[in-house]
Amino acid sequence: MPYLSPALQRIAASPTTAMTDRASALRAEGRDIISLSVGEPDFATPPHVLAAAHAALDAGDTRYTPVTGTATLKAAAALHFARDLALPTDPAQVIVTAGGKQAIFEALAATVGPGDEVIIPAPWWVSYPQMVRFAGGTVVPLQTSAADGFRFDAATLEALITPRTRWLLLNSPGNPTGAVFPAAMLDDMAAVLRRHPHVLVMSDDIYAPLIYTGAPHVTLAARQPDLAPRVLTVSGVSKSHAMTGFRIGVATGPAWLVEALGRLQSNACGNPASISQAAAVAAFAGPQDFLADWRETFRRRRDQVVAAVNAVPGLSTPVPDGAFYCLVDAAPLQDRFGGDDNALALHLLEAGVAVVAASAFGGTFGFRISFAADEAVLAAAMTRIAAALV
């Protein structure tokens, strides 16, 4: 008889990957499906990154590396944190993981137990609450709204903090909203956190290079250095360098926490792939000029999708400041779909477009669109969505 642990029974498969898998299955059956369900840039991985991977293969760099990453990649990651996040970083306090997701999972697994609370602004990335529940913790939603730019004020945060609060999870630019937290908001947040020194902060900055406002990215540990000993800052190459399949994330934080992540990683999986690490060195330390063109392309796609969404009766979306997602509000259509936005998402899938229901992200009735696809694909997808909702 199958047996699943209590920890695994507390979580479900990722809805984003489930929808993407469903779209792939329908394509295999011959259906014409446009997938806007996964957060994956459609750009080619930069040539200098691929060249570094080839060079590592040619050099026979196919053996174990140190569990927490090579010294060369830790130094390159420290360069990235300092250059792109204004966060001075000691390479000794960097850990390399198999994607940013692994760093977040390890941090929660290493520090959260039954009765511990984790505050997560909602809408949230689908995996945050699942990771908390797997660790035995309790998710405490911090509700935000499109009217407020999916941001929250200090008083709302402080009202949720209890003696059991272990973490506050931050994601800016955010998935699924594209919201960016400005410096003034982080300053207000810092004043609250100073009054509650037992609260750790996870700052997921994976989309930091993809901001469309022209303002520099701001992250908490850099903005408020006195809080840095309580902050784990997570980044990577997947989104910024179109390297999703390479599976490389990096994180930096207090030495005790980085050591804990490494201890868990040493027993769970060992080191990230050696070839991927060599490629990530080139990504962080090599040319970055292509990013300006990529940002402009994403900005243009964003504007295209926002305009198309807002032209469909019953749909609306604010303009996201970063990342490559629009969170679409479809509240006027609730009665038509029985108040179930999963039914809405399946309806759109039958119309040939894969999206993910907003409820998967802790959001209200609607769906998330990824605009990490070329303009012609996005135009075709929005035409199908509009026709399906007439």
FENFENDA-V636566 format. One record per residue. OMEGA is omega in whole degrees, 0 to 359 (999 if undefined). BURIAL is # if it has 16 or more other C-alpha atoms within 10 Angstrom, else .. Layout:
omega=(OMEGA | OMEGA)
burial=(BURIAL | BURIAL)
This chain:
omega=(180 | 176 | 175 | 181 | 175 | 180 | 181 | 179 | 180 | 185 | 177 | 176 | 180 | 179 | 180 | 179 | 179 | 179 | 178 | 178 | 179 | 178 | 179 | 179 | 178 | 176 | 179 | 177 | 179 | 180 | 177 | 184 | 172 | 182 | 172 | 187 | 186 | 179 | 184 | 179 | 179 | 179 | 173 | 174 | 184 | 184 | 182 | 176 | 178 | 179 | 179 | 178 | 178 | 181 | 179 | 177 | 181 | 180 | 181 | 181 | 187 | 183 | 173 | 169 | 171 | 186 | 186 | 176 | 180 | 178 | 181 | 180 | 177 | 178 | 178 | 177 | 177 | 175 | 179 | 181 | 181 | 185 | 190 | 180 | 181 | 184 | 177 | 190 | 173 | 180 | 179 | 179 | 175 | 170 | 177 | 184 | 179 | 185 | 178 | 180 | 181 | 179 | 180 | 179 | 182 | 181 | 180 | 180 | 183 | 189 | 186 | 177 | 181 | 180 | 178 | 182 | 178 | 180 | 181 | 173 | 179 | 4 | 185 | 171 | 192 | 186 | 181 | 183 | 179 | 179 | 179 | 181 | 178 | 180 | 180 | 182 | 180 | 178 | 176 | 182 | 171 | 189 | 174 | 182 | 177 | 181 | 179 | 181 | 183 | 175 | 181 | 181 | 186 | 182 | 179 | 177 | 186 | 181 | 182 | 183 | 176 | 175 | 181 | 181 | 180 | 185 | 160 | 180 | 179 | 178 | 183 | 350 | 192 | 169 | 25 | 192 | 188 | 181 | 178 | 180 | 182 | 183 | 182 | 178 | 178 | 178 | 178 | 179 | 181 | 179 | 177 | 184 | 178 | 178 | 182 | 189 | 180 | 185 | 173 | 181 | 172 | 178 | 181 | 187 | 186 | 181 | 185 | 180 | 186 | 177 | 189 | 183 | 186 | 178 | 178 | 176 | 178 | 177 | 193 | 185 | 177 | 183 | 183 | 188 | 181 | 178 | 184 | 178 | 179 | 187 | 168 | 180 | 186 | 178 | 181 | 183 | 188 | 187 | 186 | 185 | 178 | 184 | 185 | 182 | 180 | 177 | 175 | 171 | 176 | 178 | 176 | 182 | 180 | 186 | 183 | 182 | 177 | 177 | 179 | 177 | 180 | 179 | 178 | 182 | 182 | 180 | 184 | 188 | 186 | 188 | 169 | 184 | 183 | 181 | 178 | 178 | 178 | 178 | 181 | 174 | 179 | 180 | 183 | 188 | 183 | 182 | 179 | 188 | 181 | 184 | 179 | 178 | 179 | 179 | 180 | 177 | 178 | 179 | 179 | 178 | 178 | 182 | 178 | 184 | 179 | 180 | 181 | 179 | 184 | 176 | 181 | 178 | 180 | 180 | 174 | 176 | 172 | 178 | 179 | 181 | 182 | 184 | 179 | 180 | 166 | 173 | 188 | 174 | 179 | 184 | 180 | 182 | 185 | 183 | 181 | 183 | 176 | 180 | 184 | 182 | 170 | 176 | 176 | 180 | 178 | 176 | 179 | 176 | 177 | 177 | 174 | 179 | 178 | 174 | 180 | 181 | 180 | 180 | 177 | 181 | 184 | 181 | 178 | 190 | 180 | 181 | 177 | 173 | 168 | 178 | 174 | 178 | 185 | 189 | 181 | 178 | 180 | 179 | 179 | 180 | 182 | 175 | 179 | 180 | 180 | 181 | 182 | 184 | 177 | 999)
burial=(. | . | . | . | . | . | . | . | . | . | . | . | . | . | # | # | . | . | # | # | # | # | # | # | . | # | . | . | . | . | . | . | # | # | # | # | # | # | # | # | # | . | . | . | # | # | . | . | # | # | . | # | # | # | . | # | . | . | . | . | # | . | . | . | # | . | # | # | # | # | . | . | # | # | # | # | # | # | # | # | # | . | . | . | # | # | # | . | # | # | # | . | # | # | # | # | # | # | # | # | # | # | # | # | # | # | # | # | # | # | # | # | # | . | . | # | # | # | # | # | # | # | # | # | # | # | # | # | # | # | # | # | # | # | # | # | # | # | # | # | # | # | # | # | . | # | . | . | # | # | # | # | . | # | . | . | # | . | . | . | # | . | . | . | # | # | # | # | # | # | # | # | # | # | # | # | # | # | # | # | # | . | # | . | . | # | . | . | # | # | . | # | # | . | . | . | . | . | # | # | # | # | # | # | # | # | # | # | # | # | # | # | . | . | . | . | # | # | # | # | # | # | # | . | . | . | # | # | . | # | # | # | # | # | # | # | # | # | # | # | # | # | # | # | . | # | # | # | # | # | # | # | # | . | . | . | # | # | # | # | # | # | # | . | # | . | . | . | . | # | # | # | # | # | # | # | # | # | # | # | # | # | # | # | # | . | . | . | . | . | . | . | . | # | # | . | . | # | # | . | # | # | . | # | # | # | . | # | # | . | . | # | . | # | # | # | # | # | # | # | # | # | # | # | # | # | # | # | # | # | . | . | # | # | . | . | . | . | . | # | # | # | . | # | # | # | # | # | # | # | # | # | # | # | # | # | # | # | # | # | # | # | # | # | # | # | # | # | # | # | # | # | # | . | # | . | . | # | # | . | # | # | . | # | # | # | . | # | # | .)
